[in-house]
Amino acid sequence: MAHKISTDCISCGACASTCPVEAIAEGTPYVVDAATCTDCGACEGACPVGAISAE
């Protein structure tokens, strides 16, 4: 199961810089590559607006 970034994303990049497998790509909103995501949850804790959740 991968994480998902909602439209509440403010594109700050905090999630991408904490992802240990580089599964998050820049965009508006940022996007998680489900095939690469290991479901570690690091991004969820790094998001300042709570825009990331388990899918």
N, CA, C and O atoms as CSV, one atom per row, in Angstrom:
chain,resi,resn,atom,element,x,y,z
A,1,MET,N,N,0.847,-1.184,0.000
A,1,MET,CA,C,0.000,0.000,0.000
A,1,MET,C,C,0.888,1.242,0.000
A,1,MET,O,O,1.806,1.347,0.814
A,2,ALA,N,N,0.630,2.156,-0.881
A,2,ALA,CA,C,1.408,3.395,-0.984
A,2,ALA,C,C,0.683,4.533,-0.281
A,2,ALA,O,O,-0.478,4.402,0.104
A,3,HIS,N,N,1.369,5.630,-0.122
A,3,HIS,CA,C,0.755,6.823,0.422
A,3,HIS,C,C,0.249,7.686,-0.731
A,3,HIS,O,O,0.691,7.538,-1.870
A,4,LYS,N,N,-0.678,8.582,-0.425
A,4,LYS,CA,C,-1.275,9.444,-1.432
A,4,LYS,C,C,-1.210,10.884,-0.940
A,4,LYS,O,O,-1.397,11.154,0.247
A,5,ILE,N,N,-0.943,11.800,-1.855
A,5,ILE,CA,C,-0.885,13.217,-1.525
A,5,ILE,C,C,-2.142,13.883,-2.068
A,5,ILE,O,O,-2.441,13.792,-3.259
A,6,SER,N,N,-2.874,14.552,-1.183
A,6,SER,CA,C,-4.136,15.183,-1.577
A,6,SER,C,C,-3.911,16.562,-2.184
A,6,SER,O,O,-2.784,17.055,-2.237
A,7,THR,N,N,-4.982,17.167,-2.635
A,7,THR,CA,C,-4.917,18.503,-3.223
A,7,THR,C,C,-4.648,19.576,-2.171
A,7,THR,O,O,-4.499,20.748,-2.517
A,8,ASP,N,N,-4.584,19.203,-0.908
A,8,ASP,CA,C,-4.224,20.146,0.150
A,8,ASP,C,C,-2.728,20.452,0.123
A,8,ASP,O,O,-2.260,21.346,0.829
A,9,CYS,N,N,-1.979,19.708,-0.692
A,9,CYS,CA,C,-0.534,19.875,-0.824
A,9,CYS,C,C,-0.192,21.320,-1.211
A,9,CYS,O,O,-0.807,21.895,-2.108
A,10,ILE,N,N,0.802,21.896,-0.518
A,10,ILE,CA,C,1.242,23.260,-0.825
A,10,ILE,C,C,2.550,23.256,-1.623
A,10,ILE,O,O,3.165,24.307,-1.809
A,11,SER,N,N,2.975,22.087,-2.090
A,11,SER,CA,C,4.175,21.918,-2.924
A,11,SER,C,C,5.435,22.490,-2.281
A,11,SER,O,O,6.241,23.138,-2.949
A,12,CYS,N,N,5.598,22.246,-0.983
A,12,CYS,CA,C,6.765,22.765,-0.266
A,12,CYS,C,C,7.995,21.877,-0.422
A,12,CYS,O,O,9.121,22.347,-0.259
A,13,GLY,N,N,7.788,20.584,-0.740
A,13,GLY,CA,C,8.901,19.668,-0.954
A,13,GLY,C,C,9.393,18.952,0.288
A,13,GLY,O,O,10.328,18.155,0.204
A,14,ALA,N,N,8.797,19.210,1.428
A,14,ALA,CA,C,9.237,18.557,2.671
A,14,ALA,C,C,9.121,17.042,2.576
A,14,ALA,O,O,9.977,16.321,3.089
A,15,CYS,N,N,8.094,16.564,1.941
A,15,CYS,CA,C,7.883,15.117,1.817
A,15,CYS,C,C,8.948,14.477,0.938
A,15,CYS,O,O,9.494,13.427,1.277
A,16,ALA,N,N,9.236,15.105,-0.176
A,16,ALA,CA,C,10.205,14.546,-1.128
A,16,ALA,C,C,11.595,14.442,-0.515
A,16,ALA,O,O,12.325,13.488,-0.783
A,17,SER,N,N,11.956,15.410,0.298
A,17,SER,CA,C,13.292,15.390,0.890
A,17,SER,C,C,13.422,14.354,1.999
A,17,SER,O,O,14.541,14.008,2.378
A,18,THR,N,N,12.309,13.850,2.528
A,18,THR,CA,C,12.371,12.839,3.586
A,18,THR,C,C,12.158,11.423,3.078
A,18,THR,O,O,12.353,10.466,3.827
A,19,CYS,N,N,11.763,11.270,1.827
A,19,CYS,CA,C,11.489,9.937,1.283
A,19,CYS,C,C,12.798,9.170,1.056
A,19,CYS,O,O,13.635,9.602,0.264
A,20,PRO,N,N,12.980,8.039,1.745
A,20,PRO,CA,C,14.232,7.294,1.615
A,20,PRO,C,C,14.405,6.564,0.281
A,20,PRO,O,O,15.518,6.162,-0.058
A,21,VAL,N,N,13.331,6.390,-0.470
A,21,VAL,CA,C,13.427,5.690,-1.758
A,21,VAL,C,C,13.117,6.596,-2.954
A,21,VAL,O,O,12.950,6.123,-4.078
A,22,GLU,N,N,13.046,7.885,-2.697
A,22,GLU,CA,C,12.791,8.885,-3.741
A,22,GLU,C,C,11.563,8.562,-4.582
A,22,GLU,O,O,11.603,8.612,-5.811
A,23,ALA,N,N,10.465,8.229,-3.894
A,23,ALA,CA,C,9.221,7.864,-4.574
A,23,ALA,C,C,8.305,9.048,-4.827
A,23,ALA,O,O,7.222,8.877,-5.386
A,24,ILE,N,N,8.715,10.243,-4.428
A,24,ILE,CA,C,7.856,11.416,-4.558
A,24,ILE,C,C,8.404,12.354,-5.623
A,24,ILE,O,O,9.570,12.747,-5.589
A,25,ALA,N,N,7.537,12.706,-6.573
A,25,ALA,CA,C,7.922,13.584,-7.675
A,25,ALA,C,C,7.286,14.954,-7.504
A,25,ALA,O,O,6.172,15.081,-6.996
A,26,GLU,N,N,8.013,15.975,-7.938
A,26,GLU,CA,C,7.539,17.347,-7.851
A,26,GLU,C,C,6.336,17.555,-8.752
A,26,GLU,O,O,6.260,17.011,-9.853
A,27,GLY,N,N,5.405,18.347,-8.268
A,27,GLY,CA,C,4.204,18.663,-9.020
A,27,GLY,C,C,3.277,19.495,-8.171
A,27,GLY,O,O,3.637,19.902,-7.066
A,28,THR,N,N,2.103,19.748,-8.668
A,28,THR,CA,C,1.098,20.484,-7.901
A,28,THR,C,C,-0.193,19.699,-7.952
A,28,THR,O,O,-0.949,19.895,-8.904
A,29,PRO,N,N,-0.512,18.832,-7.016
A,29,PRO,CA,C,0.322,18.510,-5.854
A,29,PRO,C,C,1.452,17.546,-6.219
A,29,PRO,O,O,1.493,16.995,-7.319
A,30,TYR,N,N,2.363,17.361,-5.269
A,30,TYR,CA,C,3.417,16.362,-5.449
A,30,TYR,C,C,2.750,14.999,-5.636
A,30,TYR,O,O,1.597,14.820,-5.245
A,31,VAL,N,N,3.460,14.041,-6.227
A,31,VAL,CA,C,2.886,12.738,-6.547
A,31,VAL,C,C,3.764,11.618,-6.007
A,31,VAL,O,O,4.988,11.676,-6.122
A,32,VAL,N,N,3.140,10.592,-5.417
A,32,VAL,CA,C,3.857,9.421,-4.916
A,32,VAL,C,C,3.792,8.319,-5.971
A,32,VAL,O,O,2.711,7.980,-6.452
A,33,ASP,N,N,4.936,7.766,-6.324
A,33,ASP,CA,C,5.001,6.634,-7.244
A,33,ASP,C,C,4.693,5.378,-6.433
A,33,ASP,O,O,5.537,4.915,-5.665
A,34,ALA,N,N,3.511,4.833,-6.596
A,34,ALA,CA,C,3.059,3.686,-5.805
A,34,ALA,C,C,3.946,2.463,-5.977
A,34,ALA,O,O,4.069,1.654,-5.057
A,35,ALA,N,N,4.559,2.319,-7.130
A,35,ALA,CA,C,5.419,1.160,-7.378
A,35,ALA,C,C,6.734,1.251,-6.606
A,35,ALA,O,O,7.351,0.229,-6.310
A,36,THR,N,N,7.156,2.451,-6.284
A,36,THR,CA,C,8.421,2.661,-5.580
A,36,THR,C,C,8.226,2.826,-4.076
A,36,THR,O,O,9.105,2.458,-3.296
A,37,CYS,N,N,7.103,3.365,-3.669
A,37,CYS,CA,C,6.808,3.641,-2.257
A,37,CYS,C,C,6.868,2.360,-1.423
A,37,CYS,O,O,6.301,1.334,-1.801
A,38,THR,N,N,7.562,2.432,-0.284
A,38,THR,CA,C,7.673,1.284,0.620
A,38,THR,C,C,6.742,1.407,1.817
A,38,THR,O,O,6.799,0.585,2.732
A,39,ASP,N,N,5.890,2.420,1.821
A,39,ASP,CA,C,4.895,2.635,2.883
A,39,ASP,C,C,5.550,2.858,4.248
A,39,ASP,O,O,5.030,2.405,5.267
A,40,CYS,N,N,6.686,3.552,4.268
A,40,CYS,CA,C,7.388,3.785,5.530
A,40,CYS,C,C,6.733,4.876,6.361
A,40,CYS,O,O,6.870,4.877,7.585
A,41,GLY,N,N,6.018,5.814,5.722
A,41,GLY,CA,C,5.321,6.868,6.435
A,41,GLY,C,C,6.148,8.104,6.735
A,41,GLY,O,O,5.640,9.035,7.360
A,42,ALA,N,N,7.395,8.147,6.315
A,42,ALA,CA,C,8.248,9.309,6.578
A,42,ALA,C,C,7.644,10.581,5.994
A,42,ALA,O,O,7.693,11.639,6.622
A,43,CYS,N,N,7.086,10.483,4.814
A,43,CYS,CA,C,6.502,11.650,4.156
A,43,CYS,C,C,5.293,12.188,4.912
A,43,CYS,O,O,5.092,13.398,5.011
A,44,GLU,N,N,4.505,11.280,5.435
A,44,GLU,CA,C,3.292,11.672,6.156
A,44,GLU,C,C,3.643,12.547,7.362
A,44,GLU,O,O,2.985,13.556,7.617
A,45,GLY,N,N,4.667,12.162,8.088
A,45,GLY,CA,C,5.089,12.938,9.249
A,45,GLY,C,C,5.762,14.249,8.892
A,45,GLY,O,O,5.778,15.176,9.702
A,46,ALA,N,N,6.317,14.341,7.696
A,46,ALA,CA,C,7.030,15.547,7.275
A,46,ALA,C,C,6.111,16.629,6.711
A,46,ALA,O,O,6.493,17.798,6.654
A,47,CYS,N,N,4.914,16.250,6.298
A,47,CYS,CA,C,4.005,17.209,5.656
A,47,CYS,C,C,3.454,18.207,6.674
A,47,CYS,O,O,2.804,17.813,7.643
A,48,PRO,N,N,3.714,19.512,6.454
A,48,PRO,CA,C,3.257,20.527,7.408
A,48,PRO,C,C,1.749,20.796,7.375
A,48,PRO,O,O,1.212,21.411,8.297
A,49,VAL,N,N,1.064,20.341,6.320
A,49,VAL,CA,C,-0.367,20.599,6.218
A,49,VAL,C,C,-1.202,19.325,6.276
A,49,VAL,O,O,-2.415,19.373,6.070
A,50,GLY,N,N,-0.572,18.192,6.551
A,50,GLY,CA,C,-1.316,16.936,6.669
A,50,GLY,C,C,-1.954,16.456,5.386
A,50,GLY,O,O,-3.029,15.858,5.415
A,51,ALA,N,N,-1.307,16.707,4.259
A,51,ALA,CA,C,-1.877,16.357,2.962
A,51,ALA,C,C,-1.571,14.932,2.516
A,51,ALA,O,O,-1.998,14.519,1.438
A,52,ILE,N,N,-0.834,14.174,3.332
A,52,ILE,CA,C,-0.431,12.831,2.936
A,52,ILE,C,C,-1.069,11.793,3.861
A,52,ILE,O,O,-1.068,11.939,5.083
A,53,SER,N,N,-1.612,10.746,3.247
A,53,SER,CA,C,-2.225,9.673,4.029
A,53,SER,C,C,-2.004,8.339,3.333
A,53,SER,O,O,-1.677,8.286,2.147
A,54,ALA,N,N,-2.187,7.271,4.085
A,54,ALA,CA,C,-2.074,5.929,3.504
A,54,ALA,C,C,-3.223,5.738,2.542
A,54,ALA,O,O,-4.350,6.152,2.815
A,55,GLU,N,N,-2.940,5.114,1.422
A,55,GLU,CA,C,-3.958,4.903,0.398
A,55,GLU,C,C,-4.825,3.725,0.728
A,55,GLU,O,O,-5.740,3.400,-0.029
